Amino acid sequence: MEGQRKIGKAKVLVVGAGGLGSPVIQYLAAAGVGTLAVIDFDEVEIHNLNRQVIHREGTVGKSKTESAADFVKEFNSQITFVPIRLMIDAENARDLIRDYDIVVDGSDNFTTRYIVNDACVALNKPLVYGSIFAFEGQVAVFNFQGSKNLRDLFPEAPNPEDVPNCDRHGVLGPLPGIVGTMMAMQVLKMITGLPMETNQLTIFDTLRWHFMTVTF
């Protein structure tokens, strides 16, 4: 009961309502996170639906935040859902993040990931990070109780033109589901005070079913 009370009082911000954000939103809503906010500026497209599981055919053309709000309202109307239809950038990131206890980065580009990371470091907010490509996923917890952050692992972002994306190169839908579920687990562990492993990047290859942890 004490853990559930902590979950009910928590304020979590999810950046991105796509492949990673969808399972995070789903499981945090199911857990009863008191205030759940989602930032996204995009609209639902038909090709998103194989992996962005909170959206459906009926919400194609809607903003992803509106579609997410519809999902959460039907799934768990007891929580406070805050849809934020904006593009997060270096100018607004701190203002968007400062009112939340934990930030979850479900974005799909390195520019946004570094903006979110740097804002969390400046505001001393813990950040749950995930990324996917092809058959590979990565999960880490940054800036939690003095732990390291994204720049300690990767000091500079790669050139955006050199980075492939899921829409262009494809991804099997369950991969972001696996990663997003792991991210949601880390959030709930953090809220309830369960043991957390920090300064580690978990990498897993779902094609060969190989899991590896890198300490940094």
Residue pairs with C-beta under 8 A, 6 or more apart in sequence:
3 191
3 192
3 193
4 32
6 191
6 192
6 193
7 31
7 32
7 33
7 34
7 188
7 191
7 192
8 32
8 33
8 34
9 34
10 33
10 34
10 35
10 101
10 102
10 191
11 33
11 34
11 35
11 37
11 99
11 100
11 101
11 102
12 28
12 33
12 35
12 36
12 37
12 100
12 101
12 102
12 103
12 104
12 187
12 191
13 37
13 38
13 39
13 96
13 97
13 100
13 102
13 103
13 104
14 21
14 24
14 25
14 28
14 36
14 37
14 38
14 39
14 104
14 106
15 21
15 38
15 39
15 40
15 88
15 103
15 104
15 105
15 106
15 107
15 112
15 116
16 38
16 39
16 40
16 105
16 106
16 107
16 108
16 112
17 25
17 38
17 40
17 42
17 52
17 54
17 55
17 64
17 65
17 67
17 68
17 106
18 40
18 42
18 48
18 51
18 52
18 64
18 106
18 108
18 176
19 48
19 51
19 52
19 106
19 108
19 132
19 166
19 171
19 173
19 176
19 180
20 106
20 108
20 130
20 131
20 132
20 176
20 179
20 180
20 183
21 38
21 40
21 52
21 68
21 104
21 106
21 180
22 51
22 52
22 53
22 54
22 55
22 176
22 177
22 180
23 53
23 176
23 177
23 179
23 180
23 181
23 183
23 184
24 104
24 106
24 180
24 183
24 184
24 187
25 36
25 38
25 54
25 68
25 71
25 72
26 53
26 54
26 71
26 75
26 184
27 180
27 181
27 184
27 185
27 188
28 36
28 184
28 187
28 188
29 36
29 71
29 72
29 75
29 76
29 79
29 81
30 75
30 76
31 184
31 188
32 76
32 78
32 79
33 79
33 187
33 191
34 79
34 80
35 79
35 80
35 82
35 100
36 72
36 79
36 80
36 81
36 82
37 81
37 82
37 83
37 84
37 100
38 64
38 65
38 68
38 81
38 82
38 83
38 84
39 65
39 84
39 86
39 88
39 96
40 63
40 64
40 65
40 68
40 84
40 85
41 63
41 85
41 86
41 87
42 63
42 64
43 61
43 62
43 63
43 64
44 52
44 55
44 59
44 60
44 61
44 62
44 63
44 64
44 67
45 60
46 57
46 60
47 167
48 55
49 55
49 56
49 57
49 60
50 173
51 166
51 171
51 172
51 173
51 175
51 176
51 177
52 64
52 176
53 173
53 177
54 67
54 68
54 71
55 64
55 67
55 68
55 71
56 67
59 66
59 67
59 70
62 70
63 83
63 85
65 83
65 84
65 85
66 83
66 85
68 81
68 83
69 81
69 83
72 79
72 81
73 81
84 96
86 92
86 96
88 96
88 107
88 112
88 115
88 116
89 115
90 115
90 118
93 115
93 116
93 118
93 119
94 119
94 122
94 123
96 119
97 103
97 116
97 119
97 120
97 123
97 125
98 123
98 125
100 125
101 125
101 126
101 191
102 125
102 126
102 127
102 128
102 187
102 190
102 191
103 116
103 120
103 125
103 126
103 127
103 128
104 127
104 128
104 183
104 184
104 187
105 112
105 113
105 116
105 117
105 127
105 128
105 129
105 130
106 130
106 180
106 183
107 113
107 116
108 165
108 166
109 160
109 163
109 165
110 157
110 158
110 160
110 163
111 157
111 160
113 129
113 131
113 150
113 157
114 150
114 151
114 157
116 127
117 127
117 129
117 142
117 143
117 149
117 150
117 151
118 151
119 125
120 126
120 127
120 142
120 143
120 149
121 143
121 149
121 151
124 143
125 143
126 141
126 142
126 143
126 144
126 145
126 190
127 141
127 142
127 143
127 144
127 149
127 150
128 139
128 140
128 141
128 142
128 183
128 186
128 187
128 190
129 138
129 139
129 140
129 141
129 142
129 150
129 183
130 137
130 138
130 139
130 140
130 179
130 180
130 182
130 183
131 137
131 138
131 179
132 138
132 166
132 171
132 175
132 176
132 179
133 164
133 166
133 169
133 171
134 169
134 170
134 171
134 207
135 172
135 175
135 205
135 206
135 207
136 203
136 204
136 205
136 206
137 175
137 176
137 178
137 179
137 182
137 203
137 204
137 206
138 179
138 201
138 202
138 203
138 204
139 179
139 182
139 183
139 186
139 201
139 202
140 150
140 153
140 200
140 201
140 202
141 147
141 186
141 190
141 196
141 197
141 198
141 200
142 148
142 149
142 150
143 149
144 190
144 196
144 198
145 196
145 198
147 198
147 199
148 198
148 199
148 216
152 216
153 201
153 216
166 176
172 206
174 206
175 206
178 204
178 206
182 202
186 196
188 194
189 195
189 196
190 196
199 215
199 216
200 213
200 214
200 215
200 216
201 213
201 214
201 216
202 211
202 212
202 213
203 211
203 212
203 213
203 214
204 210
204 211
204 212
205 211
